[in-house]
Amino acid sequence: MPSPDAHALRLIDLDLPGLRLHAAVQGEGPLVILCHGFPEGWRSWRHQLAALAAAGYRAVAPDLRGYGGTEAPGGPLGPEQTTMLHHAGDLVALVKALGETQAVLVGHDWGAPTVWYAALMRPDVFRAVAGLSVPFVPPSPVDLLAAYARQGVDRFYMQYFQAPGVAEAELDADPEATLRRVWWSMSGDGPGRVVAGVLPPGAGFLDVTEEPDPARVPAWWHADDLQATAEDFRRRGFVGGLNWYRAIRRNAELLAPWYGAVIRQPSLFIVGERDDLLAFPGVRERLQDLRRALPGLRGQHVLPGAGHWVQRERADEVSRLLVDFLRGLDGPA
């Protein structure tokens, strides 16, 4: 029988190789690991933690490398320690530290490539995988930065994030304002234009965002989570998350053994209809042929009206889709 506090959310710290990982845990049962994106943390999965626990799963949402309460004993981690191989290693070590041998992975934004590539590298550990917002792209020697440069683009926001100190100065100035502007502007309730795209000449990333009108703050927006996440970024800055972007070229080199490889485990993909990622070149075409890269694809869902923060904007629907996916693997928990 589940323990009396099985459905209570707990915060834990685990010693992994080279990392002290902070995570939220809720529920008991088969293990499901939820990986956040930029600029967020474990709180972005608050609704799914509760829903998965209620459905009979042990849901774990870590602060990933460079974020929140997760710390490296030797100090801040640079881009060379923020590659997809490091993230996959952290997830394998997390499964072991939790006393399990297998888990299902779920990831959003940067958490999506994290779980896609971890599942690709360790199918023995990760028996199924779900990605939100970012579809799986088999590893290739041509990374996204190189692809844009070949097209003559030099102001893509990921390119702007490359120079050490530049984006930090902008985003760190007022972490709470940064989160308000980015979360609002990339949501389905926001201004309805692409933010995560090519920046105008001389503009910073926040220059293409806007401050939300307090009278129009949507129901999915939780002030407590905003303030707590802002405090995390105020304490340690945005550099940890920005270094994920600065590892893009290195990732392409390190993933060479898996160039062109597909994920064969059961998989699921969810995206908001108004997600900026759908404006990236070739993404819509890739979604039309996603099963080629994901032969085990069991569902592909575009949620009407939702923007980039889909698991918060459409919390109940995303939770239902995840529970249905999990029960399709195991039957009722």
C-alpha positions in Angstrom: 0.0 0.0 0.0 1.2 3.6 -0.6 2.5 5.4 2.4 0.2 8.0 3.9 2.4 10.9 2.5 2.8 9.2 -1.0 1.1 12.1 -2.7 3.0 14.9 -0.8 5.6 16.8 -2.7 9.1 16.4 -1.2 12.3 18.2 -2.0 15.5 16.1 -1.9 19.2 16.4 -2.7 21.2 13.6 -4.1 25.0 13.2 -4.5 25.7 12.2 -8.1 29.2 12.0 -9.8 30.4 15.5 -9.8 27.0 17.0 -8.9 24.7 17.5 -5.9 21.3 17.3 -7.6 18.2 19.0 -6.2 14.8 17.5 -7.2 11.1 17.5 -6.3 9.6 14.0 -5.8 5.9 13.1 -5.6 4.2 9.7 -5.5 5.1 6.1 -5.5 5.3 3.6 -8.4 7.1 3.3 -11.7 9.7 6.1 -12.1 9.0 9.1 -14.4 11.7 11.8 -14.6 10.6 15.3 -15.8 13.2 17.6 -17.3 12.7 21.4 -17.5 13.9 23.9 -20.0 15.2 27.5 -20.2 14.5 29.7 -18.2 12.7 27.5 -15.7 13.3 24.8 -13.1 11.6 22.0 -11.4 8.5 24.1 -10.6 7.5 24.1 -14.2 6.3 20.5 -13.6 4.3 21.2 -10.5 1.0 20.1 -12.0 2.4 17.0 -13.7 4.1 15.9 -10.5 0.7 15.9 -8.7 -1.1 14.3 -11.6 1.4 11.5 -12.1 1.5 10.8 -8.3 -2.3 10.5 -8.3 -2.1 8.1 -11.2 0.3 5.8 -9.4 3.7 6.9 -10.5 6.8 8.2 -8.8 7.4 11.5 -10.5 10.8 13.3 -10.1 11.6 16.7 -11.4 15.2 17.7 -11.0 16.9 21.1 -11.3 19.2 20.3 -14.2 22.9 21.3 -14.4 23.3 25.0 -14.0 19.9 25.6 -12.5 18.1 26.1 -9.1 19.3 24.1 -6.2 21.6 21.8 -8.1 25.3 22.5 -7.5 28.7 21.3 -8.6 31.2 21.0 -5.8 33.9 22.6 -7.8 31.9 25.7 -8.6 30.0 26.9 -11.7 30.0 24.6 -14.7 31.1 25.9 -18.1 29.8 24.9 -21.5 32.4 22.1 -21.7 30.6 20.5 -18.7 27.1 21.2 -20.0 26.9 18.8 -23.0 24.3 16.2 -23.8 26.6 13.5 -22.7 26.8 15.1 -19.2 23.0 15.5 -19.0 22.5 11.9 -20.1 25.0 10.8 -17.5 23.2 12.8 -14.8 19.9 11.1 -15.7 21.4 7.6 -15.6 23.0 8.4 -12.2 19.7 9.8 -11.0 17.9 6.5 -11.8 20.5 4.6 -9.9 20.5 7.0 -6.9 16.7 6.5 -6.6 17.2 2.8 -6.4 15.7 2.0 -9.8 17.1 0.4 -13.0 14.7 2.0 -15.5 12.6 5.1 -16.0 10.4 7.0 -18.4 11.7 10.4 -19.5 9.7 13.5 -20.2 11.3 16.8 -21.2 10.3 20.3 -22.3 12.3 22.9 -24.2 16.0 22.1 -23.6 14.7 19.2 -21.5 13.3 17.7 -24.6 16.7 17.1 -26.5 18.1 16.1 -23.1 15.6 13.2 -22.8 15.6 12.4 -26.5 19.4 11.9 -26.6 19.5 10.2 -23.2 16.9 7.7 -24.6 18.9 7.3 -27.8 22.1 6.6 -25.9 20.7 4.3 -23.1 17.6 2.4 -24.3 18.4 -0.2 -21.6 17.7 2.4 -18.8 15.1 4.7 -20.5 12.2 2.5 -21.6 10.1 5.3 -23.1 10.3 9.0 -23.7 8.1 12.0 -24.2 9.2 15.4 -25.6 7.3 18.7 -25.4 7.9 21.6 -27.8 11.1 20.4 -29.3 10.8 17.3 -31.7 13.6 14.7 -31.9 16.2 15.4 -34.6 18.7 12.6 -35.2 22.2 13.8 -34.4 24.0 15.4 -37.4 27.4 17.0 -38.0 25.6 20.2 -38.9 24.4 21.9 -35.8 21.7 24.6 -35.7 24.2 27.4 -35.3 26.1 26.3 -38.4 22.9 25.8 -40.3 21.8 29.4 -39.7 25.3 30.7 -40.5 25.2 28.9 -43.8 22.0 30.8 -44.6 23.7 34.2 -43.8 21.9 34.6 -40.5 24.0 36.1 -37.7 21.3 37.5 -35.3 19.4 34.3 -34.4 18.8 34.5 -30.6 20.9 31.4 -30.0 23.8 33.1 -31.8 23.3 36.2 -29.5 23.5 33.9 -26.5 27.0 32.6 -27.5 29.2 35.5 -26.3 30.1 35.1 -22.6 28.7 37.9 -20.5 26.5 39.6 -23.1 23.2 37.9 -22.5 24.0 37.5 -18.8 24.2 41.3 -18.4 20.8 41.7 -20.0 18.9 38.8 -18.3 20.6 39.1 -14.8 19.7 42.8 -14.4 16.2 42.0 -13.1 15.6 38.2 -13.0 11.9 38.5 -12.1 11.3 41.0 -15.0 13.2 38.7 -17.3 11.0 35.8 -16.4 7.8 37.8 -16.7 8.7 39.1 -20.1 9.9 35.8 -21.5 7.1 33.6 -20.1 4.4 36.1 -21.2 5.8 36.8 -24.7 6.3 33.2 -25.6 3.0 32.0 -24.3 -0.2 31.5 -26.3 -1.7 34.4 -24.4 1.1 36.8 -25.3 1.6 39.3 -28.1 1.3 36.7 -30.9 4.7 37.3 -32.5 7.9 35.2 -32.6 10.3 36.0 -29.8 12.7 33.1 -30.1 13.8 34.0 -33.6 16.1 36.4 -35.5 16.7 39.6 -33.4 16.7 43.0 -35.0 20.1 44.7 -35.5 21.4 46.0 -32.2 18.6 44.4 -30.2 18.9 42.2 -27.1 16.7 39.2 -26.4 14.5 41.1 -24.0 14.0 43.9 -26.5 11.6 41.7 -28.6 9.6 40.7 -25.5 7.0 42.8 -23.7 5.9 43.2 -20.1 2.5 41.6 -19.4 -0.4 43.8 -18.4 -1.2 42.8 -14.8 -4.9 42.8 -15.7 -4.3 40.2 -18.4 -2.1 37.7 -16.5 -3.6 34.3 -17.4 -4.9 31.6 -15.1 -1.9 29.3 -15.6 0.4 32.0 -14.2 1.4 31.4 -10.6 3.0 34.3 -8.7 4.6 32.1 -6.1 6.4 30.0 -8.7 7.5 33.1 -10.6 9.0 34.6 -7.4 10.7 31.4 -6.3 12.2 30.7 -9.8 13.3 34.4 -10.0 15.1 34.0 -6.7 16.9 31.0 -8.0 18.2 33.0 -11.0 18.9 36.0 -8.8 21.1 33.8 -6.6 23.1 32.1 -9.4 22.4 34.1 -12.5 21.3 32.9 -16.0 24.8 31.7 -17.0 24.1 28.0 -16.2 21.2 27.9 -18.6 23.0 30.0 -21.3 25.9 27.6 -21.2 23.5 24.9 -22.6 23.4 27.1 -25.8 27.1 27.5 -25.8 27.5 23.7 -25.9 25.6 23.3 -29.1 28.7 22.9 -31.4 30.4 20.6 -28.9 27.2 18.4 -28.8 27.3 17.9 -32.5 30.9 16.6 -32.2 30.3 14.3 -29.2 27.1 12.8 -30.7 29.0 11.6 -33.8 28.6 7.9 -32.9 24.8 8.4 -33.1 24.6 10.4 -36.4 21.4 9.5 -38.1 20.2 7.1 -35.4 16.5 6.8 -34.4 14.8 6.2 -31.1 12.9 2.9 -31.1 11.4 3.0 -27.6 7.7 4.1 -27.2 7.6 7.9 -27.6 5.2 10.8 -27.4 5.4 14.4 -28.7 3.3 17.4 -27.6 3.6 21.0 -28.8 1.5 24.2 -28.4 -0.1 25.5 -31.6 1.4 29.0 -31.0 4.9 27.7 -30.0 7.7 29.8 -31.4 9.6 26.6 -32.2 7.1 25.9 -35.0 8.5 28.9 -36.8 12.0 27.4 -36.9 13.0 26.5 -40.5 12.0 22.9 -41.3 10.3 22.1 -38.1 6.7 21.8 -39.5 8.1 19.6 -42.3 9.9 17.5 -39.7 6.7 17.0 -37.7 5.0 15.6 -40.8 7.6 12.9 -40.9 8.3 12.5 -37.2 7.7 8.8 -37.2 10.7 8.2 -39.4 12.9 9.4 -36.5 10.6 7.9 -33.8 9.5 4.5 -35.1 7.9 3.9 -31.7 5.8 7.1 -31.8 2.5 6.5 -30.0 1.1 10.0 -30.2 1.7 13.5 -31.7 -0.4 16.3 -30.3 -0.7 20.0 -31.2 -2.7 21.8 -28.4 -4.8 24.6 -29.8 -4.1 28.1 -28.5 -1.1 27.0 -26.3 2.3 28.6 -26.6 5.7 27.5 -25.6 5.1 26.8 -21.9 2.7 24.0 -22.8 2.8 21.9 -19.6 1.8 25.0 -17.6 -0.6 26.6 -20.1 -2.5 23.4 -20.7 -1.6 21.6 -17.5 -4.6 19.2 -17.3 -4.4 18.2 -20.9 -0.7 17.6 -20.9 -1.1 15.6 -17.7 -3.8 13.5 -19.2 -1.8 12.8 -22.3 1.2 11.7 -20.2 -0.9 9.5 -18.0 -2.5 7.9 -21.0 0.9 7.3 -22.5 2.2 5.7 -19.4 -0.8 3.5 -18.9 -0.4 2.4 -22.5 3.1 1.1 -21.5 2.0 -0.6 -18.2 -1.7 -0.8 -18.0 -3.5 0.9 -15.0 -1.0 1.7 -12.2 
